[in-house]
Amino acid sequence: MVKEEATVGGNRVFLSDVAEIKGNPLELEILRKVPISSSPQPCRSLTISKKEIAEKIVLYLKENRVSFKEIEVKGAPYVKVRRNCTVVGGERIKRLIEEFLKRNYPQLVLISVPTPSFKLPVKEFKDEVSLKSLGRNYARFVYKVYSNGELVKKVWLTAKVDRKVKVVTAKTPIPKGSLIRPDMVEFREIPSRQARGALSDLKNVVGKVANRDFLPGEVFKSRDLKPNFIVRKGKPVKVVYIRGPIHIELLGIALENGAVGNIIRVKNISTGKILRCRVEKDGSVTFLSD
């Protein structure tokens, strides 16, 4: 009885693939092995007529000197034969490599990798990637596909990779003009190509003023920050002079902007003398010896 549709896994189509066979055990054993045609390519199909199937049966029996009193071919006039097909590779390759790097090389991040797809005549498969060589910006992998324990596909792939670096990033939204506090920032690891110009030391970020709005996760760069000037150029400032038991306070005019710890020039209003001073947290300046 010829089927309307059939699926095959090997390179040959046999009568047992395309028809239901009836007969005694000996007849069944012989007829199952009758070759009908070559299989189509994976993921493709071909159509075989009932007439062609009958002709193949007769030819096979003659060639093997087997005769039956009566053979009748019934069923569908045509059978559509499909080849087992599984598409492997593709984006799965990328996921396998990302998982491999995460497990074995957490300091690396995948930038790009070819993701070819392959059509294989298998139903079940197992695939894996293994690292063969590692350079500064590349990694060489082998992608293997197994079916029933046998290797059915092997492909070499070169991936672009990058190394992670630790930088300071915004932990919370930070509006422009905000003074940056320690609780507003955190360290994160990001690919080095994304970290160009990024600041990696808290002392270069905390205590500065945001020059733009920051969203959580954004990195800090020098151009995005400005000093928190608590002393302004041209403004009055208290000058403190301390030498042992001597403590003198006087009024001066700042000749430069100054953040805490900056050394700036201050003009003594009384004498006109230019003093070298250090900016303190309370907004005053301490006179330093010449």
C-alpha positions in Angstrom: 0.0 0.0 0.0 1.8 3.2 -1.2 1.7 6.0 1.3 0.9 9.6 0.4 3.9 11.0 2.4 7.0 9.5 3.8 10.1 10.7 5.7 13.5 9.2 5.3 16.8 9.6 7.2 19.4 7.8 5.0 20.7 8.3 1.5 18.4 5.7 0.0 14.7 5.3 -0.2 13.5 1.7 0.3 10.1 0.2 -0.3 9.6 -0.1 3.4 9.9 3.7 3.6 7.1 4.5 1.1 4.7 1.6 1.4 3.0 -0.7 3.9 4.0 -4.3 2.9 1.9 -7.3 3.5 2.9 -10.9 3.0 4.5 -13.9 4.7 7.7 -13.3 6.8 10.0 -14.3 3.9 8.3 -12.0 1.5 8.3 -9.1 4.0 12.1 -9.5 4.6 12.9 -9.4 0.9 10.5 -6.6 -0.1 11.5 -4.2 2.7 15.0 -4.1 1.1 13.8 -3.1 -2.4 15.6 0.2 -3.3 13.3 2.7 -4.9 15.5 5.8 -5.4 18.2 8.1 -3.9 17.0 10.3 -1.0 16.5 14.0 -1.6 18.8 16.5 -0.1 18.2 17.4 3.6 15.2 19.7 3.9 14.0 18.8 0.4 11.5 16.4 -1.0 10.8 14.4 -4.2 7.7 12.7 -5.6 7.7 9.0 -6.7 4.9 7.5 -8.7 3.2 4.2 -7.8 4.2 3.0 -11.4 7.8 3.7 -10.7 7.6 1.8 -7.4 6.1 -1.2 -9.2 8.9 -1.1 -11.8 11.6 -1.0 -9.1 10.1 -4.0 -7.4 10.0 -6.0 -10.6 13.5 -5.1 -11.5 14.9 -5.9 -8.0 13.2 -9.3 -8.0 14.5 -10.2 -11.4 18.1 -9.1 -10.6 18.0 -11.2 -7.4 16.2 -14.1 -9.2 13.3 -14.0 -6.8 9.8 -14.7 -8.1 6.4 -14.3 -6.4 3.2 -15.7 -7.7 1.4 -12.4 -7.3 2.5 -8.9 -6.3 -0.1 -6.1 -6.3 0.9 -2.4 -5.7 -2.0 -0.4 -4.3 -2.5 2.9 -2.6 -1.8 6.5 -3.5 -0.7 7.2 -7.1 2.2 9.3 -5.8 4.2 9.5 -2.6 6.0 12.6 -1.5 9.3 11.7 0.2 10.9 14.1 2.6 14.4 13.9 3.9 15.0 14.3 7.7 16.1 17.9 8.3 17.5 19.8 11.2 18.9 23.3 11.0 21.9 23.7 13.3 24.1 26.6 14.0 22.9 30.1 13.5 22.4 32.3 16.5 22.8 29.2 18.7 26.5 29.4 17.9 26.7 32.9 19.4 24.8 31.7 22.6 27.1 28.7 23.0 30.2 31.0 22.8 28.8 33.5 25.2 28.0 30.8 27.7 31.5 29.3 27.2 33.2 32.7 27.9 31.0 33.3 30.9 32.0 30.0 32.4 35.7 30.0 31.6 36.8 33.5 30.7 34.5 36.0 32.6 36.9 38.8 31.9 36.1 38.5 28.2 33.1 39.7 26.3 32.0 38.5 22.8 31.8 41.4 20.2 30.9 39.4 17.1 31.2 36.0 15.6 30.0 34.4 12.3 26.8 32.4 12.8 26.5 30.0 9.8 23.5 27.6 9.6 23.7 24.1 8.3 21.0 21.7 7.2 21.7 18.1 8.4 19.7 14.9 7.8 19.3 14.2 11.5 16.5 14.3 14.0 18.4 14.7 17.2 21.8 16.3 17.7 24.2 17.6 20.3 26.5 20.5 19.6 29.4 22.2 21.4 32.1 24.8 21.1 35.7 24.6 22.3 38.4 27.2 22.3 41.5 26.5 20.3 43.5 29.8 20.5 43.1 33.2 22.2 44.6 36.5 21.1 44.2 40.0 22.4 41.1 40.8 20.4 40.1 37.4 18.9 39.3 33.9 19.9 39.4 30.8 17.6 36.7 28.3 18.3 35.6 24.9 16.9 31.9 24.2 16.6 31.0 20.5 16.4 27.7 18.8 15.9 27.1 15.1 16.9 24.3 12.8 16.1 24.0 9.4 17.7 27.5 9.9 19.1 29.1 10.5 15.7 30.6 13.8 14.5 28.5 15.1 11.6 29.7 18.7 11.3 32.9 20.6 12.3 33.4 24.3 11.6 36.2 26.7 12.6 35.1 30.1 13.8 37.0 33.3 14.6 35.3 35.6 17.1 36.1 39.1 18.0 36.4 39.6 21.8 37.1 42.4 24.2 38.4 42.5 27.8 36.4 44.0 30.6 37.7 46.9 32.7 36.3 48.3 35.9 35.0 51.9 35.7 32.9 54.3 37.8 29.3 54.5 36.6 26.1 56.3 37.8 24.1 54.2 40.2 21.1 56.5 40.2 19.8 59.3 37.9 22.0 62.4 38.3 20.7 65.7 37.1 23.0 68.2 35.5 24.5 70.5 38.1 24.3 68.0 41.0 27.2 67.5 43.4 28.2 63.8 43.1 28.1 61.9 46.3 29.5 58.4 47.0 26.0 56.8 47.1 25.3 58.0 43.6 28.0 55.9 41.9 29.2 52.4 41.7 31.9 50.3 39.9 31.0 48.2 36.9 32.9 46.1 34.4 32.4 47.0 30.8 34.2 46.2 27.5 37.3 48.3 27.1 36.1 49.6 23.8 33.2 51.2 25.7 35.5 52.5 28.4 37.6 54.9 26.4 38.1 58.0 28.5 36.1 56.6 31.3 37.2 57.3 34.9 38.2 54.4 37.1 39.1 56.2 40.3 36.4 57.4 42.7 38.4 60.5 43.7 38.1 61.8 40.2 34.3 61.6 40.4 33.0 62.0 43.9 32.8 65.6 44.9 32.6 66.9 41.4 29.6 68.5 39.7 27.8 66.8 36.9 28.2 68.7 33.6 25.2 66.9 32.1 22.4 64.5 33.0 23.4 60.9 33.9 21.3 57.8 33.7 22.0 54.7 35.8 24.8 52.7 34.2 26.4 55.6 32.3 30.2 56.0 32.7 31.9 59.2 33.8 34.4 61.0 31.7 36.5 64.0 32.5 34.6 66.2 30.1 31.3 65.3 31.8 32.4 66.7 35.2 33.6 70.0 36.6 35.1 70.9 39.9 32.9 71.9 42.8 34.3 75.5 43.2 33.4 76.7 46.6 35.7 79.8 46.2 34.9 82.0 43.2 37.2 84.3 41.3 36.6 87.9 42.2 34.7 87.1 45.3 35.6 87.9 48.9 37.1 85.0 50.9 38.3 84.6 54.5 42.1 84.1 54.7 43.3 82.2 57.8 47.0 82.5 58.9 48.1 80.0 61.5 51.7 79.7 62.9 51.9 77.9 66.2 49.9 79.9 68.7 49.4 82.7 66.2 45.9 82.7 64.5 45.1 85.6 62.2 42.0 86.0 60.0 41.8 88.6 57.3 39.8 89.3 54.2 41.0 88.7 50.7 39.8 88.5 47.1 40.1 85.2 45.2 42.0 85.6 42.0 41.0 82.1 40.8 38.2 79.6 41.2 39.0 76.9 43.8 37.6 73.5 44.9 38.5 71.9 48.2 42.3 71.2 48.3 43.1 73.5 45.4 46.0 75.9 45.7 44.9 79.4 44.5 46.1 83.0 44.5 44.3 85.4 46.9 44.8 89.2 47.1 45.1 90.7 50.6 42.7 93.6 50.6 44.6 95.5 53.2 48.1 95.3 51.7 47.4 94.3 48.1 49.9 91.5 48.5 49.2 88.2 46.5 49.0 85.2 48.8 49.3 81.5 48.0 46.4 79.7 49.8 44.7 76.3 50.0 40.9 76.0 49.8 39.3 74.4 52.9 35.9 72.6 53.2 34.3 75.5 55.0 34.9 77.9 52.1 37.8 79.7 53.7 41.4 79.5 52.5 44.6 78.9 54.5 47.6 81.0 53.9 50.7 78.9 52.8 54.2 80.0 53.3 55.9 81.5 50.3 
